[in-house]
Structure formats: structure tokens, C-alpha cells
Amino acid sequence: MGFSVILQPHNASILSPVFSFHYSANRPHHGRLSPAILSDLRTQRLVSIPFHPPSRGPIKKSPRRRYNSAVRASAEETPAKALRRIVESPGIHQGPACFDALSAKLVQRAGFQFCFMSGFSVSAARLGLPDVGLISYGEMVDQGYQITQAVSIPVIGDGDNGYGNHMNVKRTVKGFIKAGFAGIILEDQVSPKACGHTLGRKVVSREESVMRIKAAIDARKESGSDIVIVARTDSRQAVSFEESLWRSRAFADAGADVLFIDALASREEMKAFCEITPLLPKMANMLEGGGKTPILNPIELEELGFKIVSYPLSLIGVSIRAMEDALVAIKGGRVPSPGSLPSFEEIKDALGFNEYYEEEKRYSIPPPQPSYRRGYSPATSTRPTTQEYPEQREDRPSDPVVEVLTPYVYDNFSSGDSRGRMSGIWSRTLRLKITGRNGLEKLDVRIPKLHKSVQSPS
């Protein structure tokens, strides 16, 4: 048993096609279209209409799932689908570049819908080295996993030049998918690569650059993923602007999702780039601090035709300056000024201490209460019985019960000794008795302590 849904696009007209979907009864809908169905409809870019299933009595709504519409449209939405939804939505979208889990959390906390993982910044923060191809594929995947696990917004990773030949490109894409990335940037530089906007950049041939994108798309298909592939070319500075336009068109024909020419040198070049394959999103790179590309505000970039924009150096740059200022203050016998140093409470809040404490309360248990008071009286036995403490009866049957009995005195002489207890040798004996829970006696010993008494006068 199932049901059918008939829908039309938003801009439906008399000539618009009608789409019909049939869903079996084993796909729950709970009185409305389920997230799985809605996801299918969103893929077709259709609008949902109210649906009323056959009456089956009152239906209880599950309170367990909560959806953040600003980040994920449904629980089934993957990071890649979330990123595609963002890119397809109106307007231009800003993505600051993070370099570790904390900086990514701060990006999300600031309200951004997605972020980039900058290879330049990761190389600086993780290795303390320049971005010249020294950081490895494994290090980037490991850093990326820590970042994607710390946030719920989509993250676009820097795949550099794929770390080798076309088979390496496929491995890189698959590794980035497993690490949780929503997108990956792949460039056409030779190995070792050079940092964008710096000297010494060289690119591979046209054929090899296109084959890298095809290999990435094959890896995506083999993984059953929908990761967004951002095709980057560095040929603007390595060869010419015309070469960068040719490669961008070829990347689009190969199946890239987003196009990116690094280090465009003027507003006119930026506009010309956005005019090729106009239906494919374009990425802008606003290199803060003095790169080759003009720094434009989001409104200007949108007017030129860009869809997403990255800010690669803001977070790592201000971090370097803030740490330098703090070290100067400490070396001078001071602490950083209150304006540059958040309070301890603010630091804890940024790291999530308060959320941790709130969640921890869900699993708190009352402190254990003793079932009986351990101790003994010298004159009596204190062994608890199974009737008094039934909870102890079966739990630990082998635990012994120790009884210390009242010490007593006896003499070592016959009763006919005329000197009696006030002369010769006498002893005080401590009796120690150990009985198992099963009632069997384990040990019963007497431990003497000998004393020499003072002999009475005759």
C-alpha cells in the first residue's frame, strides 16, 4: 500500500510538466511528507503541497529530531547537499578560511553558513612552515577531520594539486569525502606547488589539468558522494589571462561544480571571468593584506557575477598579530590588555564549557548510599546477615567476614602453681576469626602477645 504525490514547479504554467511520485507504505510520513521524501523533492527542485494520508487515528509527533533550517534542511542532508543548497540560493555567500577546530567553531558561532579550510593557514598553524607543498595529504585529511567534526556547517577543503598523479587525485577526493568535507578545491599546479599570489608558480599541461577534474569526478561517483568540486587554475599568473579562461571552460565541460581563477589582476578580468559559462558558480578569493586581486565588498562581487567568496588570511593573520602583541606584553611584565584578551568566562563559553555542563547533567546519577555502616564492637560480632542486607546476598558471595573477638588472658601454668598469675609468664591473646559468606569458617586463630610480669614478693 502506498500513496502518490503530484507536484508542479514554482513557475508552473499550463504548459509546465506535472511530476508524479509514488511512495510505498514502508516510508513513514507521519501525517506529512517525511524528510526523506522532501529531500527527493528538493533534488527535483519541486515545491511540496499539503498532504493528508488516510486516517489512521491520532499520530504522535516525535520530539527527538530537531532541524536547524539555517544549516541543514533535514537530518538526511549531507554536508555536500547543504553546500549545494547554499550555492544555489540567491545572493553571494561569504566563507572565511579556518585552520583548526577552534577557528572553525568561531566561524560557525559568528553566523556564517559555510567555511573554507585554507592550506596556507593549516601549513602555518600545524607545521609553522610556508605553503610551498611541504604539508602532506595525510596531514591535511587529519586536520580536516578535526575541523568537520567540530562544526555542523559545510566545509570546503583545500586539496592542493591532488598530491600526485591522477590516481593520487582520486585518493585525495575519496579521503576528503571520508573526512566529512562538503567540497574540495583542486588546482592545476605542478609539484611541488607554490602559494597563490607568490612567485614561482607553474602549471601542468592543459590535458593533464582537465584529466585531474575528470579523475575527481570519477572518484566522487565511485564513492557514491555528492562532494562539490571546485576547479581552480593558477594559469593567470603562470601563463596568461586567456589561458586561464580556456582552462575554466574546459573544467566546466569536464563537470566541475564551481570555477575559480586565482590571482585575477583587475576588476575587468574578474568581470570577464564571470561571463564565461554564466550558469556555473564562480568563486572569488579576497586575499587580505595585499594580493594581486582587488579587494571588493560582497555587493560589488555579486554585481560582477561571483557566487561564493573566501577570505583566506583573516583568521590566521589576526591570530599571529594578537599572539605577538600578547608575548610583548608578557615579556614586559604585564598581561595583554582587557580589550585584546577575552575574560576566562568568555573563553569557556567560546570553547563550549557551558553546553558541556548542561549535557553532562543528563547523565548525572546520585552518589551511592552505603547499604550498612561498616564497623565492629569489641564485645560483639558485627557480621551482617543475608536477611539484613539482601542486596549483598548474591553480588559478592566470596567476600569474607572478619570478626575480632574480645581479647582474654590466660596463664601458662597449672592451677596448682603457688605463684599464680602475678608471677612468671602470662599472655594476652587476640583471637581473629574469618568466615565466608557461605557460612564456612575460613580462619580462626589466636595471636598471643607475651609479657614478663613482675614477681610478687615471697
Secondary structure, DSSP 8 states (H G I E B T S, - for coil): -EEEEEE--TT--TTS--EEEEEETTS--TTS--HHHHHHHHHTT-----------S-----SS----TTT-SSTT--HHHHHHHHHHSSS-EEEEEE-SHHHHHHHHHTT-S-EEE-HHHHIIIIIS--SSS-S-HHHHHHHHHHHHHH-SS-EEEE-TT-SSSHHHHHHHHHHHHHTT-SEEEE--B-SS---TTSS---B--HHHHHHHHHHHHHHHHHHT---EEEEEE-HHHHT-HHHHHHHHHHHHHHT-SEEEETT--SHHHHHHHHHSSTTS-BEEE--TTT-SS----HHHHHHHT--EEEESSHHHHHHHHHHHHHHHHHHTT----TTTS--HHHHHHHHTHHHHHHHHHTT-------SS----BTTB-----TTT-GGGTTT-TT--EEEE---EEEESS-TT-TTGGGSSEEEEEEEEEEE-TTS-EEEEEEEEEEEE------
